[in-house]
Each structure stands twice: as C-alpha cells, then as structure tokens.
Amino acid sequence: QVHFIQSGAEVRKPGASVKVSCKVAGNSLSEFSIHWVRQAPGKGLEWMGGFDPEDVQINYAQKFQGRVTMTEDTSTDTASMELSSLTSEDTAVYYCVAGSGVPRPDDAFEIWGQGTMVTVSS
Amino acid sequence: EVVMTQSPATLSMSPGERATLSCRASQSISNNLAWYRQTPGQAPRLLIYDASTRATGIPARFSASGSGTEFTLTISSLQSEDFAIYYCQQYNNWPPITFGQGTRLEIK
C-alpha cells in the first residue's frame, strides 16, 4: 500500500523560508503527479500547485507564483515544496497529495500525506 | 478561475437520516468533480471522483450525481463518522484546481 510520509512540524519567523518534504513509500515517485494543498487553521482547502503529466510541467497557483518551488528527487522518491517570504497568513497544515492511478491531468486526490504544520510567528 | 460554491454551509441532521449536499461550479466542469470528507485533525479523504464514482473502500451509503455546473452528494443513512466537513473540488479547468468552501454536517 502506498503512503506519503511528510516531514515534521516547522516554526519560522516572518520573512523566512520553509521546505516541506514528502516521501513516497510503497511505490516510486515517478508513478504519481504530486500536488500540494494547504489548510489554514479553521479554514478550507487551498491548492498551491502540482505536476501536469500532459504538459510535463509543474503549475503553480497564481497566488504563490514567485514564492513557491516544488521539486522532485526520483533517486529518493521524495517530493518537496519550498515557500519563501513567509507571513503569518502562511500558518497552515501543508499536504502532499496525488491520484492513485496512472497519472492524468484531470484526476482527484486519493492519496494524502499526514500533513505538516507550519507556524509563522515572530 | 472556476469558483465552487457549496450549500448549505451547515447541515444539522440526526444519525440514520438522509443528507443531501450541493456544489455549484461557476462554469461547466464536465464531470471532473470530487467530494472529500474531513474529520477533525485528519487529512481529507476522497469519497467520490468523476462526479459519481465511489473511491476505493467507500461504502455504498455515499452516492453522488451531476455534471456541468450542478452536483449533489447524498448520504443515505448517516453514521457517527459522517458528521464532518465535506468539500467539493473541480479538476477540469486548471490551474488552478479549486475547492468549495465546505459544508459542515453536524449532529442535531
């Protein structure tokens, strides 16, 4: 069974950067199109960006353009999301997610990591 | 950007009752819609994809329908674990992928 195992909770000061990792266990990273979704405390789900297998590129939400970088290391089956210039509004749980079948551009998110809490506070 | 609007914001029901949740897209998304259930402290779980197909392991009390801009999730007989927050999501027209604001299903 496939699991996404995320790195632990982080605390950062405003203006700093954070990098969250997501290791694929039970399969290869190359079998998935990884996306990142975040959820601020008491709020809804917000898509940040993800890999489009049709265009073979990572697409980012406009809100995060220039501030987020998503990368993949197939040698370690680990995906990462780095967010810079943090503010208190970035305090949230960050999830790596993916569909479970053959990667396709129009797919729901069946697999979720356990989430990583990022707290931004001075 | 496709805006997803869920209604109602909160639904108060009793165990064993039938619940109907709605989701509307601001433009046609074909059948590229998913439903998720989230319980406190947990990651969301996929219930339905492609508007009407139950995900692996999802019980038959969950059913869904719709296409284009109007979608419905029905839970035929509410169990204790169903009192949670439900989100719809479109993945037809992206970026961005967008979620509804959620419907809270609470015990009456």
HADDOCK unambig.tbl for C-alpha pairs under 7 A between the chains (distance, minus, plus):
assign (segid A and resid 44 and name CA) (segid B and resid 101 and name CA) 5.73 0.50 0.50
assign (segid A and resid 44 and name CA) (segid B and resid 102 and name CA) 6.67 0.50 0.50
assign (segid A and resid 45 and name CA) (segid B and resid 99 and name CA) 6.42 0.50 0.50
assign (segid A and resid 46 and name CA) (segid B and resid 99 and name CA) 6.94 0.50 0.50
assign (segid A and resid 47 and name CA) (segid B and resid 97 and name CA) 6.13 0.50 0.50
assign (segid A and resid 47 and name CA) (segid B and resid 98 and name CA) 6.60 0.50 0.50
assign (segid A and resid 59 and name CA) (segid B and resid 95 and name CA) 6.52 0.50 0.50
assign (segid A and resid 61 and name CA) (segid B and resid 95 and name CA) 6.44 0.50 0.50
assign (segid A and resid 61 and name CA) (segid B and resid 96 and name CA) 5.58 0.50 0.50
assign (segid A and resid 106 and name CA) (segid B and resid 32 and name CA) 6.81 0.50 0.50
assign (segid A and resid 106 and name CA) (segid B and resid 91 and name CA) 5.47 0.50 0.50
assign (segid A and resid 106 and name CA) (segid B and resid 92 and name CA) 5.83 0.50 0.50
assign (segid A and resid 107 and name CA) (segid B and resid 91 and name CA) 6.42 0.50 0.50
assign (segid A and resid 108 and name CA) (segid B and resid 34 and name CA) 6.10 0.50 0.50
assign (segid A and resid 108 and name CA) (segid B and resid 49 and name CA) 6.05 0.50 0.50
assign (segid A and resid 108 and name CA) (segid B and resid 91 and name CA) 6.93 0.50 0.50
assign (segid A and resid 109 and name CA) (segid B and resid 46 and name CA) 6.68 0.50 0.50
assign (segid A and resid 110 and name CA) (segid B and resid 46 and name CA) 5.42 0.50 0.50
assign (segid A and resid 112 and name CA) (segid B and resid 43 and name CA) 6.79 0.50 0.50
assign (segid A and resid 114 and name CA) (segid B and resid 43 and name CA) 6.32 0.50 0.50
assign (segid A and resid 115 and name CA) (segid B and resid 43 and name CA) 6.96 0.50 0.50
